């Protein structure tokens, strides 16, 4: 338990990087449009955007914990 408290900032940062990087590359192809044939757009579903935001929040909290520890 003491090691978890010692490395809490590093653990949070690593989890945040893993969640964010996995979900950033998880976009979906929208396909062609009737108005613009041949145009293909990519988008993020709302649940993926939420996970990206959670990941960046964990990164920020982890960095703040590391800075306050020193």
C-alpha positions in Angstrom: 0.0 0.0 0.0 2.9 2.3 0.7 4.3 1.8 -2.8 1.0 2.7 -4.3 1.0 6.0 -2.3 4.6 6.6 -3.3 3.9 6.1 -7.1 0.3 7.4 -7.2 1.1 10.2 -9.7 3.0 7.9 -12.0 0.3 5.4 -11.9 -2.4 7.9 -12.7 -0.4 9.4 -15.5 0.3 6.0 -17.1 -3.4 5.0 -16.9 -4.4 8.4 -18.4 -1.9 8.0 -21.3 -3.1 4.5 -22.0 -6.8 5.5 -22.0 -6.2 8.6 -24.1 -3.9 7.0 -26.7 -6.2 4.0 -27.2 -9.3 6.1 -27.7 -7.7 8.8 -29.9 -7.2 6.2 -32.6 -10.7 4.8 -32.2 -12.5 7.1 -34.7 -15.1 5.9 -37.1 -15.6 6.4 -40.8 -18.8 8.4 -41.6 -18.8 7.3 -45.2 -19.9 9.2 -48.3 -22.4 12.0 -48.2 -25.3 12.6 -50.6 -24.3 16.2 -51.0 -20.6 15.5 -51.5 -20.1 12.1 -53.1 -16.7 10.6 -52.5 -16.2 12.7 -49.3 -15.5 10.6 -46.4 -15.5 12.1 -42.9 -14.2 10.7 -39.6 -15.8 11.4 -36.3 -15.6 10.3 -32.6 -18.7 8.9 -31.0 -19.7 10.7 -27.7 -18.6 7.8 -25.5 -15.1 7.9 -27.0 -14.9 11.6 -26.5 -15.8 11.1 -22.8 -13.0 8.5 -22.4 -10.5 10.8 -24.1 -11.5 13.6 -21.6 -11.2 11.1 -18.7 -7.7 10.1 -19.9 -6.5 13.7 -20.2 -7.9 14.5 -16.7 -6.0 11.5 -15.2 -2.8 12.7 -16.9 -3.3 16.2 -15.4 -4.1 14.9 -12.0 -1.0 12.6 -12.1 1.3 15.5 -13.1 -0.1 17.7 -10.3 0.4 14.9 -7.8 4.0 14.4 -9.0 4.7 18.2 -8.8 3.2 18.5 -5.3 5.2 15.6 -4.0 8.6 17.3 -4.7 
